[in-house]
Amino acid sequence: MSLHGLYLLAIVAEAMSGALMGMRRGMDLFGICLVGTVAALGGGTVRDVLLGHYPLGWIAHPEYLLLTAGAAALTAVAARRLHKLRMPFLVVDALGLVAFTVLGCDIAASQGLPTSIVLVSGLITGIFGGLLRDVLCNEIPLVLQRELYASVSLLCGALYLGLPLLGVGATATLAAAFVAGLALRLCALRFDWQLPRFGDETIRGFD
């Protein structure tokens, strides 16, 4: 799959995740399309603003607005018969997370930026659309919970940058980073792998 194809997959997946979240919150069709579009394009917008990468993707290609809003609307119609939306939401969100991470790293790397900035760029692209989606839906963002989320993004970025140093070709690197990140995220969901959580019981220990 080309990077452009991966981008289209990512924005459609995140638009679907936004639509499913909006449905869980009881939004109307406009709200569902708005949240879907923000989820799909928000991470790339934040990245491009920080990197000074203009014009923004959806301004240079207004058709992305129609694509994401349309994907959100179709998801809302198709998902009406689903009684439980959490698992479909988490799967399409995982697709968007890993795809956007790889794309963010590639854009920053093409500008000749330091490795640390490339990794952060991938992280921002991967998580910020979902973060904005969750904030709009009045949810605690997934990235701020115990789930393996930002760490999955960092792994994808590390693989995408590190494998070429080992002589792995561009296509194989893209596939490996995408599959590894998606597998880790789905396994974390399936087996409930989580990071340590610090709550009230931790604070009480300092009283």
C-alpha positions, 0 to 999 in steps of 0.5 A, a space after each residue: 500500500 502506498 502512503 497516499 493509500 494509507 492516508 485515505 485508510 487512516 482518515 476513513 478509519 478515524 472518521 468512523 471512530 468519531 461517528 461511533 463515538 458520536 452515536 454513543 453520545 446520542 449526537 445528531 447527524 451533524 454532530 456525528 459528521 463534525 466529530 468524525 471530521 475532527 477525529 480524521 483531520 485533527 491530528 494532521 492539522 496540529 502536526 502541520 501547524 507545529 511544523 509550519 507545513 502549509 497549506 494544511 492537508 484538508 485546505 489543499 485537498 477540500 475533498 478530504 472534508 467530503 470524504 471524512 464527513 461522508 464516511 462518518 454519515 455512512 457509518 452512522 447509518 450502517 451502525 444503527 443495527 449494532 447494539 454494542 459499538 465499543 469494539 468496532 470503535 476500538 478497532 477502527 481507532 486502532 487502524 487510524 492510530 497506527 496509520 497516522 503515526 507512520 504518516 506523521 513520521 514520514 512527513 517530518 522525516 522528509 523535512 530533514 528534522 531530527 529523529 526525536 522530532 520525527 517520533 513526536 510528529 508521528 505521535 502527535 499525528 497518531 493521537 491528537 485526532 482521537 484526543 480532540 474527538 474524545 474532548 468533543 464527546 466529553 470523554 476522558 481521552 484514551 491516550 490519558 487512560 491506562 490503555 496502551 495507546 501512545 506507546 503503540 504510536 511510539 513503537 510504530 514510529 521507532 520501527 518506521 525509522 529503525 528498520 531502514 537502518 537495518 537494510 529493510 526496504 521502504 515497502 517492507 518497513 511500511 508494512 512491518 510498522 503498520 502490522 506490528 503497531 496494529 497487532 500490539 494495539 489489538 492484543 492490548 485490547 484483547 488481553 487487557 494490557 495496561 500501563 500502571 495507574 496512579 489514583 487516589 490510593 497512591 495519593 493517600 500514601 503521601 498523607 
